[in-house]
């Protein structure tokens, strides 16, 4: 399974197909392989190609529906798709960084302006005060802080310059520019 996964990560569809065929010939459970394909799609491809996880889940469903041998073709198709897709582990790394930040900073409260105030007491405590509804803000973006008070803004997700992540980076750059403008930094 590791050889299959690493062949996909290494963008080698031919080797990945070989390892898939070897595993199936050796009696490996196809749904075990399908689970690993889903994992590879989110761990090694991520937002570089957001359709990768859709393809991997579809292969699992096709195999589940057709069984062998026809369903194995869906696994092979997904192996080729994943191996030939642009690769990025930026989401995987960002989530790891987010988990470390959550552990490091503990249970900080969200800033009061983003808390709902369903009771009078909560309203009196300032919950929701100053919240800007982004859809009604200029350019559809308020630039408000959503991190806990006492915690500096974090930059956890660092997209790679590959596949769809190029577009994600453009969006993040745009919002960072607006955030700076709204905070008077530009």
C-alpha positions as CSV (number, residue, x, y, z in Angstrom):
1,X,0.0,0.0,0.0
2,X,2.9,2.3,0.7
3,X,4.4,1.7,-2.7
4,X,1.1,2.5,-4.3
5,X,0.7,5.7,-2.2
6,X,4.2,6.9,-2.8
7,X,3.9,6.2,-6.6
8,X,0.9,8.4,-6.6
9,X,2.7,11.1,-4.6
10,X,5.6,10.8,-7.0
11,X,3.3,11.4,-10.0
12,X,4.1,8.0,-11.6
13,X,0.8,6.6,-12.9
14,X,2.5,3.6,-14.5
15,X,4.2,2.4,-11.2
16,X,1.0,3.2,-9.3
17,X,-1.0,1.0,-11.7
18,X,1.5,-1.8,-11.3
19,X,1.2,-1.7,-7.5
20,X,-2.5,-1.6,-7.7
21,X,-2.5,-4.7,-9.9
22,X,-0.1,-6.5,-7.6
23,X,-2.2,-5.8,-4.6
24,X,-5.4,-6.9,-6.3
25,X,-3.7,-10.1,-7.6
26,X,-2.4,-10.7,-4.1
27,X,-5.9,-10.7,-2.6
28,X,-5.8,-7.2,-1.0
29,X,-9.3,-6.0,-0.1
30,X,-10.3,-3.4,-2.8
31,X,-12.1,-1.2,-0.3
32,X,-8.9,-1.0,1.8
33,X,-7.2,0.3,-1.4
34,X,-10.1,2.7,-2.0
35,X,-9.7,4.1,1.6
36,X,-6.0,4.7,0.9
37,X,-6.8,6.4,-2.4
38,X,-9.2,8.8,-0.5
39,X,-6.4,9.5,1.9
40,X,-3.9,10.2,-0.8
41,X,-6.4,12.6,-2.5
42,X,-6.6,14.8,0.6
43,X,-3.1,14.3,2.0
44,X,-1.0,14.7,-1.2
45,X,-3.2,16.5,-3.6
46,X,-5.6,18.5,-1.5
47,X,-6.7,21.8,-3.0
48,X,-4.2,21.6,-5.9
49,X,-7.0,19.6,-7.5
50,X,-10.2,19.7,-5.4
51,X,-11.8,17.0,-7.7
52,X,-9.3,14.4,-6.5
53,X,-11.3,13.5,-3.4
54,X,-14.5,13.4,-5.5
55,X,-12.8,11.0,-7.9
56,X,-11.5,8.8,-5.0
57,X,-14.9,8.7,-3.3
58,X,-16.6,7.9,-6.6
59,X,-14.2,5.0,-7.2
60,X,-15.1,3.6,-3.8
61,X,-18.8,3.9,-4.6
62,X,-18.4,2.4,-8.0
63,X,-16.4,-0.5,-6.6
64,X,-19.0,-1.0,-3.8
65,X,-21.7,-1.0,-6.5
66,X,-20.1,-3.2,-9.1
67,X,-17.6,-5.3,-7.2
68,X,-14.8,-7.2,-9.0
69,X,-13.7,-7.3,-11.6
70,X,-15.6,-4.3,-13.1
71,X,-15.2,-2.1,-10.1
72,X,-11.4,-2.5,-10.2
73,X,-11.4,-0.4,-13.3
74,X,-12.7,2.5,-11.2
75,X,-9.8,2.0,-8.8
76,X,-7.4,2.0,-11.8
77,X,-8.9,5.2,-13.2
78,X,-8.6,6.9,-9.9
79,X,-5.0,5.8,-9.5
80,X,-4.2,7.4,-12.8
81,X,-6.1,10.5,-11.9
82,X,-4.4,10.9,-8.6
83,X,-0.9,10.1,-9.9
84,X,-1.3,12.7,-12.7
85,X,-2.9,15.4,-10.6
86,X,-0.9,18.4,-9.3
87,X,0.3,17.7,-5.7
88,X,0.1,19.8,-2.6
89,X,0.1,18.9,1.1
90,X,-0.6,22.5,2.1
91,X,-4.0,21.6,3.6
92,X,-2.5,18.7,5.6
93,X,0.3,21.0,6.9
94,X,-2.1,23.8,7.7
95,X,-4.4,21.6,9.7
96,X,-1.4,20.3,11.7
97,X,-0.3,23.9,12.4
98,X,-3.9,24.8,13.4
99,X,-3.9,21.8,15.9
100,X,-0.6,22.9,17.3
101,X,-1.9,26.5,17.7
102,X,-5.1,25.3,19.4
103,X,-3.0,23.2,21.8
104,X,-0.6,26.1,22.5
105,X,-3.2,28.8,23.1
106,X,-5.7,26.6,25.0
107,X,-9.4,27.5,25.3
108,X,-9.4,31.2,24.4
109,X,-12.9,32.7,23.9
110,X,-13.9,33.9,20.5
111,X,-13.9,37.7,20.2
112,X,-17.2,39.0,21.6
113,X,-18.2,40.7,18.3
114,X,-18.6,37.3,16.6
115,X,-20.6,35.7,19.4
116,X,-24.4,35.5,19.0
117,X,-26.4,37.2,21.8
118,X,-29.7,35.2,22.1
119,X,-30.3,36.4,25.6
120,X,-30.4,39.9,27.2
121,X,-27.5,39.0,29.5
122,X,-25.3,38.1,26.6
123,X,-26.2,41.3,24.8
124,X,-25.4,43.2,28.0
125,X,-22.0,41.4,28.0
126,X,-21.3,42.8,24.6
127,X,-21.8,39.7,22.6
128,X,-22.3,40.6,18.9
129,X,-21.5,44.3,19.5
130,X,-19.6,45.7,16.5
131,X,-20.1,42.6,14.3
132,X,-20.1,43.5,10.6
133,X,-22.1,41.3,8.3
134,X,-19.6,40.6,5.5
135,X,-22.3,40.4,2.8
136,X,-23.3,44.0,3.6
137,X,-19.7,45.3,3.9
138,X,-18.0,47.1,1.1
139,X,-16.5,44.5,-1.3
140,X,-18.4,41.8,0.7
141,X,-15.5,41.7,3.2
142,X,-15.4,43.3,6.7
143,X,-11.8,42.5,7.5
144,X,-12.8,41.8,11.1
145,X,-10.7,39.7,13.4
146,X,-12.0,36.2,14.0
147,X,-9.1,34.9,16.1
148,X,-9.5,34.9,19.9
149,X,-8.6,38.0,21.8
150,X,-5.1,37.7,23.0
151,X,-4.0,35.6,20.0
152,X,-2.2,37.2,17.1
153,X,-3.6,36.5,13.6
154,X,-2.1,33.3,12.3
155,X,-1.1,32.4,8.7
156,X,-1.6,28.6,8.8
157,X,-2.5,27.7,5.2
158,X,0.3,28.3,2.7
159,X,-0.9,27.2,-0.7
160,X,1.6,26.0,-3.2
161,X,1.9,27.6,-6.7
162,X,0.3,24.6,-8.4
163,X,-3.1,23.6,-9.8
164,X,-6.2,25.2,-8.2
165,X,-4.1,26.4,-5.2
166,X,-2.8,29.2,-7.5
167,X,-6.3,30.5,-7.6
168,X,-6.8,30.1,-3.8
169,X,-3.6,32.1,-3.3
170,X,-5.0,34.9,-5.4
171,X,-8.1,35.0,-3.2
172,X,-6.0,35.0,0.0
173,X,-3.8,37.8,-1.4
174,X,-6.9,39.8,-2.3
175,X,-8.4,39.4,1.2
176,X,-5.0,40.2,2.8
177,X,-4.8,43.4,0.8
178,X,-8.4,44.4,1.8
179,X,-7.7,43.5,5.4
180,X,-4.6,45.7,5.4
181,X,-6.6,48.5,3.7
182,X,-9.4,48.3,6.3
183,X,-7.0,48.3,9.2
184,X,-5.2,51.3,7.8
185,X,-2.0,49.5,7.1
186,X,-1.8,50.2,3.3
